[in-house]
């Protein structure tokens, strides 16, 4: 099966293109946002 871009629902790594969320995080920026009390969500857990 050819992989596709998933726009909703869980990511199935064998069917959908994906990037590991931990490799795309900018930890310094996250610390800055936390210090400024700005909130964000890190989401997308492959199944």
C-alpha positions in Angstrom: 0.0 0.0 0.0 1.3 3.5 -0.9 1.7 5.9 2.1 -0.5 8.9 2.4 -0.7 12.1 4.5 -3.1 11.7 7.3 -5.0 14.8 8.4 -7.1 13.3 11.2 -7.1 10.4 13.6 -4.3 8.2 14.7 -1.1 7.8 12.6 -0.5 4.3 11.3 3.2 4.3 10.6 2.9 1.6 7.8 0.1 3.7 6.0 0.9 7.3 6.8 3.9 9.6 6.4 5.1 10.8 9.8 8.0 12.5 11.6 8.9 11.4 15.1 7.7 14.3 17.3 10.7 14.1 19.6 13.1 14.8 16.8 11.4 17.9 15.7 11.1 19.6 19.1 13.1 22.8 19.9 13.8 22.3 23.6 15.0 25.8 24.1 11.9 27.3 22.5 9.7 25.0 24.7 11.5 26.2 27.8 11.0 29.8 26.7 7.3 29.2 26.2 6.9 27.5 29.5 8.7 30.4 31.3 6.4 32.8 29.6 3.4 30.7 30.7 2.3 30.1 27.1 0.7 26.8 26.6 1.1 24.3 23.7 0.3 20.7 22.9 2.7 18.0 21.5 0.5 15.4 19.9 0.7 12.6 17.4 1.5 9.2 18.8 2.0 6.6 16.1 0.2 3.3 16.6 
